[in-house]
Every structure is written in structure tokens, then in C-alpha cells.
């Protein structure tokens, strides 16, 4: 039986303005947990564009079952992307690549919980 890879869609996470409020987006996908955030994570939504400063998207993944705060750093993988619409698409593509490349790992932890 062939396994079906279920992909994460870009619309599954909030738009860029959400991240400008200094809040991370936390989610999970079939054994893989993830955290998406603007770095630095500060509320710049009402700040004029020329004063917001440099920022990147930061995506972190780790295996279930624990939350970001209590998962040891050595179990986390982090990647950064430009903080713009293209960077957000790259970030979602990276999440899908990580899910596909480490499919057996995610399925193994998913089966335990």
C-alpha cells in the first residue's frame, strides 16, 4: 500500500500581519510540531514600515508530544527565511520538505501518542 503524504498549505498559517503583532504561530502536522515566528518577536504592527527594522521568519520543528517550551533544544531544528510573502512560501515549503524527508520519524512518534 502506497503512503500518502499530506502537505501543509500556506493558507494553514496566518498572514504576515499576524506575526507583526509579536506572536508565534504554533501547530502540528502528523507527528511534527512546529513554531513559526517573526524574529525579533516584537509587536511592530503599528510601527511605520521604515522603522520596523530588519526581521526574518523563523521556523522550528520538533517531534510530538511536547510543546516548544519543554522540548529540549537538541530535538529542535530551526531555519530562517526572509520576512516577506516569498519568505513565508519558502518557510511552508521547508516544513513540507522536512515532513517528507523525516516521514518515518514523524510517523513513529505519532504512533506512540
Backbone bond lengths (Angstrom), bond angles and torsions (degrees), N, CA, C in turn:
res aa  C-N    CA-C-N  psi(-1)  N-CA   C-N-CA  omega(-1)  CA-C   N-CA-C  phi
1 X - - - 1.442 - - 1.528 109.57 -
2 X 1.318 117.56 129.92 1.457 122.41 -178.93 1.527 110.12 -80.34
3 X 1.345 115.66 135.76 1.456 120.51 179.20 1.528 109.71 -81.02
4 X 1.302 116.31 141.67 1.456 121.56 177.97 1.520 108.80 -102.09
5 X 1.325 115.04 122.60 1.462 120.44 177.22 1.523 107.80 -86.57
6 X 1.311 116.68 121.84 1.461 122.57 178.17 1.519 107.19 -94.50
7 X 1.320 116.70 121.44 1.462 121.91 -176.03 1.530 112.01 -91.58
8 X 1.332 114.85 151.66 1.454 122.28 173.02 1.528 106.53 -84.70
9 X 1.311 117.58 134.41 1.460 120.93 178.98 1.520 110.18 -99.99
10 X 1.319 115.88 149.10 1.466 121.53 -179.28 1.527 110.89 -56.75
11 X 1.322 117.33 -37.50 1.465 120.31 -178.93 1.526 112.77 -71.36
12 X 1.333 117.31 -7.20 1.464 120.98 179.69 1.527 111.82 -73.47
13 X 1.324 117.57 -15.65 1.472 120.98 176.17 1.524 107.85 -116.05
14 X 1.310 116.32 163.52 1.459 120.98 -176.22 1.525 112.50 -68.97
15 X 1.329 115.51 166.55 1.458 121.93 176.47 1.522 111.70 -72.80
16 X 1.302 115.91 171.87 1.458 121.92 -175.04 1.530 112.50 -57.78
17 X 1.324 117.85 -37.53 1.471 119.26 -177.35 1.525 112.31 -61.58
18 X 1.327 118.00 -29.74 1.471 120.78 176.79 1.531 109.90 -56.68
19 X 1.319 116.30 -45.70 1.470 121.37 -176.08 1.533 111.22 -70.74
20 X 1.328 117.51 -22.22 1.462 120.62 177.43 1.524 112.35 -72.83
21 X 1.322 117.70 -8.24 1.466 121.83 175.87 1.537 111.64 -88.77
22 X 1.323 117.05 2.83 1.462 120.51 176.61 1.521 113.92 78.60
23 X 1.324 117.16 26.02 1.468 121.17 -179.69 1.531 110.07 -116.13
24 X 1.328 117.78 137.83 1.462 119.06 174.18 1.532 110.41 -81.98
25 X 1.304 115.81 157.98 1.460 121.94 172.23 1.522 105.79 -106.28
26 X 1.321 116.77 122.51 1.464 121.90 -179.48 1.515 109.25 -112.12
27 X 1.322 116.29 137.04 1.455 119.94 179.88 1.512 111.00 -154.00
28 X 1.316 114.89 178.02 1.459 120.57 174.86 1.514 108.09 -144.85
29 X 1.317 114.36 154.09 1.450 120.47 -178.52 1.524 108.90 -146.04
30 X 1.321 115.38 95.03 1.464 122.14 171.09 1.536 113.22 51.52
31 X 1.332 116.79 50.98 1.462 122.16 177.37 1.511 114.25 103.67
32 X 1.326 116.91 -17.34 1.465 121.70 -179.59 1.527 108.39 -107.22
33 X 1.321 116.06 119.92 1.463 120.39 174.71 1.523 107.81 -92.59
34 X 1.333 116.10 154.75 1.453 118.90 178.09 1.522 111.77 -149.84
35 X 1.321 113.21 155.32 1.470 122.57 178.05 1.517 107.06 -133.16
36 X 1.329 116.35 125.26 1.458 122.38 178.61 1.521 107.60 -116.73
37 X 1.330 116.96 132.75 1.464 119.16 -176.54 1.520 110.96 -154.83
38 X 1.318 114.56 159.39 1.463 121.61 170.02 1.524 105.95 -83.83
39 X 1.322 116.26 136.82 1.456 120.23 176.93 1.518 107.09 -124.53
40 X 1.338 120.00 116.78 1.452 126.25 7.78 1.533 111.48 -73.93
41 X 1.318 114.07 147.10 1.454 120.85 -177.83 1.531 108.12 -89.86
42 X 1.324 114.15 90.89 1.457 120.35 179.11 1.523 108.22 -142.27
43 X 1.319 115.56 156.81 1.463 120.49 -179.09 1.524 109.02 -80.06
44 X 1.342 115.86 106.56 1.461 121.49 179.48 1.528 111.09 -120.88
45 X 1.322 116.40 13.68 1.461 120.56 -174.96 1.523 112.78 -55.88
46 X 1.316 118.15 -43.03 1.456 121.46 -177.80 1.534 113.25 -92.66
47 X 1.309 116.86 1.27 1.459 121.94 179.28 1.535 109.04 -77.74
48 X 1.322 118.50 136.37 1.473 120.00 176.70 1.533 110.27 -56.56
49 X 1.331 117.17 142.99 1.471 120.67 -175.94 1.527 113.98 -51.76
50 X 1.318 118.57 -38.34 1.464 120.63 -178.24 1.528 113.13 -74.51
51 X 1.337 117.39 -4.84 1.456 120.89 -179.95 1.528 112.87 -115.33
52 X 1.325 117.62 3.46 1.470 120.65 -177.69 1.525 112.90 -73.70
53 X 1.306 117.59 -23.22 1.455 120.81 179.84 1.518 111.90 80.72
54 X 1.305 114.96 173.60 1.456 121.60 179.47 1.525 109.99 -73.26
55 X 1.328 115.81 141.98 1.466 120.92 178.62 1.520 109.05 -150.40
56 X 1.314 115.43 159.10 1.464 122.46 174.14 1.521 108.29 -134.80
57 X 1.318 114.90 158.66 1.457 119.75 166.81 1.520 106.75 -81.11
58 X 1.309 116.43 140.69 1.465 121.44 176.18 1.522 107.50 -125.03
59 X 1.323 116.23 121.55 1.466 122.20 178.53 1.523 108.50 -112.58
60 X 1.313 116.05 130.55 1.462 121.57 178.32 1.527 108.18 -126.90
61 X 1.326 116.22 134.71 1.466 121.57 177.05 1.520 109.37 -122.03
62 X 1.329 116.34 154.60 1.456 122.84 176.83 1.523 107.91 -162.54
63 X 1.339 117.25 161.31 1.467 119.92 -179.69 1.527 112.57 -78.18
64 X 1.329 115.33 148.32 1.469 120.74 172.18 1.519 108.93 -57.98
65 X 1.312 121.01 161.75 1.441 127.93 14.83 1.527 114.27 -106.53
66 X 1.335 118.57 -5.44 1.463 119.60 -168.35 1.520 113.80 -88.34
67 X 1.333 115.05 161.08 1.452 121.26 178.95 1.535 110.13 -77.06
68 X 1.315 115.43 169.59 1.461 123.45 -178.14 1.526 111.77 -55.66
69 X 1.333 116.16 -46.61 1.464 120.62 -173.60 1.521 114.14 -64.21
70 X 1.322 118.97 -32.08 1.465 120.11 -176.31 1.521 113.92 -103.86
71 X 1.313 117.83 -3.24 1.464 120.55 177.28 1.521 108.53 -79.50
72 X 1.320 118.01 130.17 1.471 120.17 179.25 1.535 111.03 -60.19
73 X 1.318 116.45 142.75 1.462 121.32 -178.32 1.525 113.13 -56.88
74 X 1.326 117.53 -32.08 1.470 119.46 -178.52 1.535 112.93 -68.05
75 X 1.326 117.17 -13.83 1.465 120.73 176.89 1.533 112.11 -94.26
76 X 1.330 116.62 -2.09 1.462 121.92 -177.51 1.528 110.66 -101.98
77 X 1.316 115.61 146.66 1.460 123.13 173.56 1.522 106.61 -124.06
78 X 1.337 116.41 128.95 1.466 121.27 -176.43 1.526 110.40 -124.60
79 X 1.325 114.87 142.58 1.461 122.15 177.21 1.525 107.82 -139.75
80 X 1.332 117.37 147.29 1.463 120.78 178.05 1.532 110.53 -113.32
81 X 1.334 114.36 155.92 1.459 122.62 -177.09 1.522 108.33 -144.47
82 X 1.339 117.69 157.93 1.469 119.54 176.98 1.528 110.61 -58.93
83 X 1.317 115.32 144.18 1.459 119.98 -179.95 1.527 109.44 -87.66
84 X 1.327 114.68 78.22 1.462 122.45 176.47 1.532 107.36 -159.54
85 X 1.333 116.58 179.81 1.466 120.38 -176.14 1.524 111.63 -61.19
86 X 1.315 117.26 -41.20 1.465 120.75 178.89 1.532 110.60 -65.02
87 X 1.325 115.98 -41.77 1.463 120.26 178.27 1.521 111.79 -62.75
88 X 1.334 116.76 -36.32 1.468 120.16 177.91 1.527 110.17 -65.42
89 X 1.332 116.73 -40.89 1.468 119.67 176.77 1.520 110.82 -63.92
90 X 1.327 117.18 -40.84 1.465 121.09 177.29 1.527 110.81 -62.19
91 X 1.329 116.01 -39.27 1.461 120.98 179.96 1.523 110.73 -63.47
92 X 1.329 117.83 -45.04 1.460 121.26 179.24 1.529 110.01 -66.11
93 X 1.329 117.16 -39.21 1.473 120.43 176.72 1.531 109.91 -61.42
94 X 1.342 117.40 -40.57 1.470 121.11 178.55 1.519 110.73 -63.56
95 X 1.349 117.41 -42.80 1.470 120.08 177.02 1.525 110.34 -56.38
96 X 1.316 116.97 -45.61 1.460 120.82 179.79 1.527 112.19 -65.13
97 X 1.338 117.22 -39.88 1.464 120.86 176.26 1.523 110.71 -60.82
98 X 1.327 116.45 -45.41 1.466 120.60 179.67 1.525 111.32 -63.83
99 X 1.319 115.58 -39.57 1.464 119.20 178.29 1.530 110.17 -63.20
100 X 1.317 117.10 -46.10 1.464 120.91 -178.33 1.525 111.70 -68.33
101 X 1.324 117.84 -44.52 1.465 121.39 -178.34 1.524 112.63 -65.51
102 X 1.321 117.05 -31.63 1.468 120.93 -176.29 1.532 110.94 -113.63
103 X 1.322 115.85 27.80 1.457 122.92 -174.70 1.537 112.58 -50.10
104 X 1.334 117.30 -46.92 1.471 119.81 -177.85 1.527 112.15 -63.63
105 X 1.326 116.04 -37.11 1.473 120.28 177.97 1.529 110.42 -62.77
106 X 1.325 116.19 -47.13 1.463 119.87 -179.07 1.524 111.46 -65.05
107 X 1.314 116.26 -41.32 1.469 119.95 179.50 1.532 111.23 -65.51
108 X 1.326 117.12 -36.31 1.463 120.74 -179.92 1.526 111.21 -64.88
109 X 1.332 117.06 -44.84 1.472 118.30 179.24 1.524 110.83 -71.47
110 X 1.305 116.54 -32.62 1.457 121.08 178.51 1.530 110.46 -64.94
111 X 1.318 116.94 -38.26 1.461 121.39 -179.90 1.532 112.14 -67.86
112 X 1.335 116.79 -27.31 1.469 121.26 179.51 1.515 112.83 -74.99
113 X 1.320 116.93 -24.54 1.466 118.80 -170.01 1.473 110.46 -118.84
